[in-house]
């Protein structure tokens, strides 16, 4: 078994495990952080942390879930660093709100809403697929980190609610509430018309938690 061999110090087994999970971990980091450069850095940090911690992996969770926990912590570290940097947004709009710029220079075209998980019908044109990816990244970037983490872990990583609750260190009811509210906000933002900021009610319906919206690190099983 690869996991047992990796825990026993077999480098080839560990490298194979990390290779199998690399794309999934990078995808998680990409959705959490919104750009390829930071996602690549966080993915590498997660892989290095996994190599250093593999001997302490106790198999109480699946290996992939353990890697998701490490990657989520790496992303939260990066988001904390961002909070300490100056932010540049668009000029204040009506009511004094300031919105981060969309990567393409305009707000995303309406893709028909997002009533459920973070998924779109496959586009036939690669350019359409790329545009949808940017739009979702842009919308996720407006969510407080604790809501973003919950909905990404559920809808992209397909983790059960129970595992997400354990990973984030919150009750399962809190996870369900965050995911439901995040999906509703994303649907509102992705349904906005080109050239307009996301509907204010979509974002304002999700207020960051008292700690600034960044969950604490989860160190169980690391």
Secondary structure, DSSP 8 states (H G I E B T S, - for coil): -HHHHHHTT-HHHHHHHHHHHHHHHHHHHHHHHSSHHHHHHHHHHHHHHHHHHGGG--SSS-HHHHHHHHHHHHHHHHHHHHHTS--------GGG------TTSS-----S---SSS-----SSHHHHHHHHHHHHHHHTTS-HHHHHHHHHHHTT---HHHHHHHHTS-HHHHHHHHHHHHHHHHHHHTS-TTS---HHHHHTS---TT-S------TT-
